[in-house]
Amino acid sequence: MYAIIETGGKQYKVQEGDILKIEKLGMAPGEAVVFDKVIALSKDGTLAVGSPYVNNTTVSASVVNEGKNKKIIVYKYKAKKGYHKKQGHRQPYTEVKIEKING
């Protein structure tokens, strides 16, 4: 059994027990979160696809951790113009554990 959920403008394929990093939710570790934007649900060999979301289906999860990803370097450069700009970025994330797929 798996589900495809939407959160933070991205789509994730999840199963019970999965731990995944999603866009920051601003919640403390241990708190419960419910994802109600379920795009597709596969259960007992059948696939239910919503338009846009599957009705009466939710995914329950708990927050494990919040943090920042590794730093990426953004380097801008224009040839023969003497222009270059270096900038770093660390994207914040929330790590969640999928507890139950209800549906």
N, C-alpha and C positions, 0 to 999 in steps of 0.2 A: 504494500500500500504506500503510495506517495501522493504528494500534492505539489502544485506549482503555485506559489504565492507571489504577491507583488508588495514591495515595501521600499520606500526611498527611491522610487522611480526605476527600480530594477526588479527582475523576476528571478526567483530561486526555486529549484527543485528540492523538496525536503521530505525526509522520512522521519519516523519517530526515533529519537535518540541522536539525531544529527546535531552537531555544533557548527554554527556558521557565523561569519562576520558580516554584519549589515551596516547600513548607514546609521549614524548616531541617533539614539532615541532619547537620551537624557534621562535614563532611569537608573536607579541604584541596583547593585547586584542582589539577586534573590527575588526581585519583584517579578510578577507575572505579567505577560503581555499576550494579547490575543490578536492574531492576524485574521481579518474577515475578508480581505480581498484575495479569494482563492480563484485562480483562473482555470485550473483543471484539477480533477481528482481521479486517481486510478485506484479502484477498490475491487477485489475479487476478479481481476481480469477484465473489468469494464472501465471505460474511460468516459468521465462526464466532463464536458467542456462547457464553460459558462459563456454568456453573451451579455456583458463582459465578464461577470463573475458567477460562480456556482452558488445557487441559493441554499440557505440553511447549512452552510459549511464554514467551519472556522478551524484555525490551527492555534493550539495553545503552546506557549513557550515560556521559559524563565530566563532572566538575564543572568549571565555568568560573569561578565566583566565588561568594562569600558576602557578604551585606551586610544592610542594613536598608532597608525601603521608606520612602516619604515619610511625614512625620508626619501623623497624623489627630488632630483635636481631639474629645474626648468632653466634652460640656457638658450637665450635669444642672441642671434648673431646676424649681422648684415655684412656681406663681403665688400671689401674695398672702401668701407665707410667709417671704420673705426668704432662701430657700435657693437657692444656686447653687454649682456645683462645676465647675471646669474642669480637665481632665486631658488630657495628650497621650500618644500611643502610636505606636511604630515597630515594625512586625512584621518579624522576621528572616526571610530567605529564602536559598535556595540556587539558583543559576542553573546549569542543566545543559544540555548539548548531546546530543541523541539521535544515537547513532552507528549502531546497527543494530537491526533488529527480527528476532529469531530465532524462526522458527516456520513 
